[in-house]
Amino acid sequence: MEENHHRFRPTWVEVSLASIAHNTRAFAAVARAKGVGLIAVVKADGYGHGALETAKTALAHGAQVLAVALPEEGAVLREHGIEAPILVMGAYVPGTVQAYQQYSLMATISDFDQLKAAAAEARSGRLAVHLKVDTGMGRLGVLPQHALALAQKAKETGNLEVVGVYSHLATADEVDDSFACHQIAVFEDILSDLEKHHVLPPMRHILNTAGLLRFDAGRTTMARVGLGLYGLYPAPHLKGLIELRPALTWKSRVATVKRVPAGTGVSYGQVYHTPKETTLATIPVGYADGFRRGLSGRAHVLIGGKKRPVLGRICMDQTIVDVGDDAVAPGDEVVLIGQQGNERIDADDWARWLDTINYEIICGVSARVPRVYR
Ligand SMILES: Cc1ncc(COP(=O)(O)O)c(C=O)c1O
């Protein structure tokens, strides 16, 4: 992401590239042990961490290929000099072949109409594609019984180079692994079938972060790892399988403090009143930054190494917290996600407060918050 040229407000995200490097090396080692390569998933601006910096770091520490969701995301990486192969995982949109060719991106073909459109549009030009098979996600891809026909039709086009075939696991992170194992078995059958008919492409992948940690690679040759690279676990029960380091820390600084009497109403709607005299600290961060309004009355932040509850409603650009009787001053560091002293707040805590998943939390830090790389 572009560095913000005008930085006056003291609210920022620190991204530890050393942590991303550590996590990448850890997954690359698991992948190597299972005989597969590593695709670093850097869509959604590297899950909020910055796609370019994450991509460079991941490639330098064991990833061979990158994956994004949109051709736009691939184009930005190319414009910044990334030369590694890039897979666009979103479905091919007819009429967009030029973007794939200009930026040398691999397309995802997930049905017969996309195949027809891509082949017609590519004309004599080369277009590298991965075929997508739906083994149980119910999202992109042809059903297993059509996988061979898709591969054979792709070959007949003459101008589409099928370099990959892949599928996506719907439940890889769940304690009960039966459905994931079923999907993997279905995918393995498809790979056997493709091989028998001489249309087995070199890049074959189904395992994501949780999948790579838990399952054998079979005939697959790559794994697509996203969340783990950023140091987070898809589910708590996977924590014992690998040691990861969270890469994202979100900080701010106290804007102002004020001593208020008991009964003071705080923020929009005055839904909170101080039960006793206390000190309020106002923090220059709000829901426009991704400090979601749903955290009102649930979240805390860290100031002076202690948990400080958010009072009343989070505003668009500001938030009020209770610092009690402690000596807190304007300019004091605030940690929204990360470590301060002996205390920590993780994306997992936010996910619990918001009844969502850590993926959504890190992707949700808005572009208004500058990223600083360490
Ligand atoms: C198709 C596909 N592959 C791989 C990934 C990476 O998954 P994870 O972040 O769980 O490793 C995603 C993420 O949503 C995805 O949509």
The ligand as a Gaussian input file, in Angstrom:
#p B3LYP/6-31G(d) Opt

LIG

0 1
 C       -9.502000     -19.971000      -2.768000
 C       -8.720000     -19.677000      -1.537000
 N       -7.558000     -20.324000      -1.329000
 C       -6.806000     -20.110000      -0.241000
 C       -7.187000     -19.202000       0.724000
 C       -6.329000     -19.024000       1.935000
 O       -6.956000     -19.540000       3.057000
 P       -6.260000     -19.381000       4.504000
 O       -6.153000     -17.896000       4.721000
 O       -7.207000     -20.030000       5.434000
 O       -4.948000     -20.026000       4.404000
 C       -8.393000     -18.506000       0.559000
 C       -8.812000     -17.563000       1.593000
 O       -9.906000     -17.225000       1.829000
 C       -9.172000     -18.753000      -0.606000
 O      -10.331000     -18.114000      -0.800000

